[in-house]
Amino acid sequence: MGRMTRRERGELCDAVMERFRAAPSARVPGTHRDLCRRTGEVMSELLGARVELRFVALRDAPFSGATVRLADGGYVVFCARSRSWYHRLGILLHELAHVVLDHRLDPASDGGGLRRFAPHLPERAARIVAGRSDHTVEEEREAEELADLLLERLTGWDDAAAELPPAEAAPQVRRIAEGLVHYPAKDARR
């Protein structure tokens, strides 16, 4: 697939959003945790197979998520366990974007090499995660762009609308503010 135009990416995002709105409960989920669950359901619909979400510790691993196809035809989506469901949602939407963009998903295979990066994963999980596809830089960029657009639409968050300190603020203050802009005040959290 060649580089998508902004319009094509928007149309693809619209199509995925329709799937989110067609939730079995007939409502768009209201929390980030609910949206994570719905992301797994949408992936299952698109793949025509069972999709299991697994939140695992991925300390020092070179990735934060992976989707693998199992021998029984089902899929497992591994997502870094984070205290923030918003962060988990971003990772899951990235994995969903790979599916929507028809990026190749490899079957589970030997996990020996992964042990160096994630020695804390159970042996079976390491074998499965090792079987994830090695996406190209272009595929990763496409998936990230689509995932960002989906996240923005699902959560109503917009980079342009975020209030950040003025440009003359200390660099560390700006970095902290940029990191916190994703997390609304406790009473406004969804």
C-alpha positions as CSV (number, residue, x, y, z in Angstrom):
1,M,0.0,0.0,0.0
2,G,1.4,3.4,-0.9
3,R,1.4,6.5,1.3
4,M,-2.2,7.4,2.2
5,T,-3.5,10.9,1.6
6,R,-5.1,12.8,4.5
7,R,-8.5,12.3,2.8
8,E,-8.0,8.5,2.5
9,R,-6.8,8.2,6.1
10,G,-9.9,10.2,7.2
11,E,-12.2,8.0,5.2
12,L,-10.6,4.9,6.7
13,C,-11.0,6.4,10.1
14,D,-14.6,7.1,9.5
15,A,-15.2,3.4,8.5
16,V,-13.5,2.2,11.7
17,M,-15.5,4.7,13.8
18,E,-18.7,3.2,12.4
19,R,-17.7,-0.2,13.7
20,F,-17.1,1.4,17.2
21,R,-20.6,2.9,17.1
22,A,-22.1,-0.4,16.2
23,A,-21.3,-1.9,19.6
24,P,-23.5,-4.8,20.7
25,S,-24.6,-2.7,23.6
26,A,-25.8,-0.1,21.1
27,R,-23.8,2.7,22.7
28,V,-20.3,4.0,22.3
29,P,-18.3,3.0,25.5
30,G,-17.8,5.8,27.9
31,T,-14.5,5.0,29.6
32,H,-11.0,4.4,28.2
33,R,-11.2,0.9,29.7
34,D,-14.5,0.3,27.8
35,L,-12.9,1.6,24.6
36,C,-10.0,-0.9,25.1
37,R,-12.5,-3.7,25.3
38,R,-14.4,-2.4,22.3
39,T,-11.1,-2.2,20.3
40,G,-10.7,-5.9,20.9
41,E,-14.3,-6.5,19.7
42,V,-13.7,-4.5,16.5
43,M,-10.5,-6.4,15.8
44,S,-12.4,-9.6,16.2
45,E,-15.1,-8.4,13.8
46,L,-12.5,-7.3,11.2
47,L,-10.4,-10.5,11.5
48,G,-13.4,-12.8,11.6
49,A,-11.8,-14.6,14.6
50,R,-11.6,-14.6,18.3
51,V,-9.3,-11.9,19.7
52,E,-8.0,-12.0,23.2
53,L,-6.4,-9.0,24.8
54,R,-3.6,-9.6,27.3
55,F,-2.0,-6.8,29.3
56,V,1.5,-7.8,30.2
57,A,4.6,-6.2,31.8
58,L,6.9,-5.4,28.9
59,R,9.8,-3.7,30.8
60,D,12.8,-3.1,28.6
61,A,11.0,-4.7,25.6
62,P,11.5,-2.9,22.2
63,F,7.8,-2.7,21.7
64,S,4.6,-1.9,23.6
65,G,2.2,-4.1,21.7
66,A,2.0,-7.0,19.3
67,T,-0.7,-8.9,17.5
68,V,-0.2,-12.6,16.7
69,R,-2.2,-15.3,15.0
70,L,-2.4,-18.6,16.8
71,A,-2.5,-22.1,15.3
72,D,-6.3,-22.3,16.1
73,G,-7.0,-19.3,14.0
74,G,-7.6,-16.9,16.9
75,Y,-5.5,-13.9,17.8
76,V,-3.8,-12.6,20.9
77,V,-3.1,-8.9,21.2
78,F,-0.3,-8.2,23.8
79,C,-0.4,-4.7,25.3
80,A,1.9,-3.2,27.8
81,R,0.4,-3.1,31.2
82,S,0.1,0.6,32.1
83,R,-1.6,2.4,35.0
84,S,-3.3,4.6,32.3
85,W,-6.1,3.0,30.3
86,Y,-5.7,6.0,27.9
87,H,-2.1,4.8,27.2
88,R,-3.3,1.2,26.8
89,L,-6.0,2.4,24.4
90,G,-3.4,4.1,22.2
91,I,-1.4,0.9,22.0
92,L,-4.4,-1.2,21.1
93,L,-5.5,1.3,18.5
94,H,-2.0,1.1,16.9
95,E,-2.5,-2.7,16.7
96,L,-6.0,-2.3,15.3
97,A,-4.6,0.1,12.7
98,H,-2.2,-2.6,11.5
99,V,-5.2,-4.9,11.0
100,V,-7.3,-2.2,9.2
101,L,-4.3,-1.4,6.9
102,D,-3.9,-5.0,6.0
103,H,-0.4,-5.3,7.4
104,R,0.8,-8.9,7.6
105,L,0.3,-10.7,10.9
106,D,2.6,-13.7,11.3
107,P,1.8,-16.9,13.1
108,A,3.3,-17.5,16.6
109,S,6.8,-19.0,16.4
110,D,9.9,-19.6,18.5
111,G,10.4,-17.0,21.2
112,G,14.1,-17.6,21.9
113,G,15.3,-14.3,20.6
114,L,12.7,-12.3,22.5
115,R,14.0,-13.7,25.9
116,R,16.8,-11.1,25.6
117,F,14.4,-8.2,25.4
118,A,11.6,-9.4,27.7
119,P,13.0,-12.2,30.0
120,H,10.1,-11.7,32.5
121,L,7.5,-13.0,30.0
122,P,6.3,-16.5,30.5
123,E,7.8,-19.0,28.0
124,R,4.6,-19.5,26.1
125,A,3.9,-15.7,25.9
126,A,7.5,-15.1,24.6
127,R,7.0,-17.7,21.8
128,I,3.7,-16.0,20.8
129,V,5.0,-12.4,20.9
130,A,8.1,-13.5,19.0
131,G,5.8,-14.5,16.1
132,R,4.5,-11.0,15.6
133,S,5.2,-9.5,12.2
134,D,8.2,-7.3,11.8
135,H,6.5,-4.3,10.2
136,T,8.4,-1.9,8.0
137,V,9.1,1.6,9.1
138,E,6.5,2.8,6.6
139,E,3.9,0.4,8.0
140,E,4.7,1.5,11.6
141,R,4.3,5.2,10.5
142,E,0.9,4.4,8.8
143,A,-0.4,2.6,11.8
144,E,0.7,5.3,14.2
145,E,-1.0,8.1,12.1
146,L,-4.2,6.1,11.9
147,A,-4.1,5.2,15.6
148,D,-3.6,8.9,16.5
149,L,-6.6,9.9,14.4
150,L,-8.7,7.2,15.9
151,L,-7.6,8.1,19.5
152,E,-8.5,11.7,18.8
153,R,-12.0,10.9,17.5
154,L,-12.7,8.3,20.2
155,T,-11.7,10.5,23.1
156,G,-12.5,13.9,21.8
157,W,-8.9,14.9,22.5
158,D,-7.2,17.3,20.1
159,D,-3.6,18.4,20.1
160,A,-4.5,21.8,18.9
161,A,-6.9,22.4,21.7
162,A,-4.5,21.5,24.4
163,E,-3.4,24.3,26.7
164,L,0.3,24.3,27.1
165,P,2.6,26.8,28.9
166,P,3.9,29.7,26.9
167,A,7.0,29.1,24.7
168,E,9.2,31.0,27.1
169,A,8.5,28.5,29.9
170,A,11.3,26.3,31.0
171,P,11.8,23.2,28.7
172,Q,11.2,20.8,31.6
173,V,7.9,22.5,32.4
174,R,6.8,22.2,28.8
175,R,7.7,18.5,28.6
176,I,5.7,17.8,31.8
177,A,2.7,19.7,30.5
178,E,2.8,18.0,27.1
179,G,2.9,14.6,28.9
180,L,0.0,15.5,31.2
181,V,-2.3,17.0,28.5
182,H,-3.7,13.5,27.8
183,Y,-4.9,13.1,31.4
184,P,-7.9,15.3,32.3
185,A,-8.4,16.5,35.8
186,K,-9.6,13.7,38.1
187,D,-13.2,15.0,38.2
188,A,-13.3,15.2,34.4
189,R,-11.7,11.8,33.8
190,R,-13.8,9.4,31.8
